[in-house]
Amino acid sequence: MTTNCHSAFVYSKDFEKYRFSADHPFNQIRVAMTKDLLEMENTLNQSQILMPRKATDEELMLFHDPSYIDAVKRASVDELTDDDELKYGLGTEDTPIFPNMHDAASLLVGATLTAVDSVLEGKSKHALNLGGGLHHGFERKASGFCIYNDGAIAIKYIREKYNLRVLYVDTDAHHGDGVQWAFYDDSEVCTLSIHETGRYLFPGTGNTNERGLKSGYGYSFNLPIDAFTEDESFIDVYESSFREVMEYFKPDVIVTQNGADAHCLDPLTHLSSTMKTFEYIPLLAHELAHKYCNGKWIALGGGGYDIWRVVPRAWAQIWNVMTTNSIFTGNLPMEWISKWQTEAPVKLPDSWHDHEGIYKSIPRKAEISEKNSKMLEKALQFTRNKMKFSK
């Protein structure tokens, strides 16, 4: 496998303008912290950074309804009625209205399209947009911190402009519902989501029996893992499903959503992963992108709400794997710790890896792992039968 891949890092300081309020958990300063961390490790230089553009209205309309885009524009200047706020999912506790939200959200979408074009025009093997991954946005409604769904728009864009088959892989702790429903009846787009079961967590969807409709039946895969799932079980589910779905679907390009909220320190979820999981996630994506897609891999950010101790480390590993096919090890740069500790309300980690005992032992570990294993068998049963009979 290629170990030194030319990759693009899409970034703008203006990502931080996508900010609902001072105390809202979605905070794009985590992207700036990741960029700093990479620069201080001397693995990201200016020549690799791509400035994003804003998505046009026509591009937003690849997925979103024009009336919804208009509502977001009106909300941006405080001209949306209470009834329309309710209708379009704006002004909620999860997705409050903030000034110039249309422009801020359009930039995140444009950044993902910038990443897509870099890879599919052959300018880079891989591209990373940590400002994207807003997978809960719907055609006519905002949801779960997501105004515009950059992942769904990007896949529509790939289908229309490049006519390629796309595999979308989502390892956010929350089900990638908006992207799944966008392609639920499409056999040219396959979605794979590994997430905490919806019994305990927003958005409550993503069951194993959500397999698609009409021509899209058999191209939607959901792996809802149990609360308190640990690294070994998470990685087993991820690796088994990703490898089998790749062999089954054989995509032309992979788009991954890399939410970092499955970590045990995340305040909004109930999983017990450590950095071991986030070190392995990009390694497998990189391997399979080269095996099946000539390296074509676009990676996005997503959730992740321990922005100080978890997200920068998890996301920096994606970039290091993209460029060197290896993970960071050892201690974090003291320069980075010193810079950000003055702002952080918690003590920053000193190592790329998590220390043992970062969470209390899980008494139901064996039961949870067995439950996840049975769920995996159920989720992949249809595909395994289909491949068996096609031979």
Summary of the structure (lengths in Angstrom):
residues: 391
radius of gyration: 19.6
end to end distance: 28.3
largest distance: 60.2
contacts: 1430
relative contact order: 0.14
helix: 43%
strand: 12%
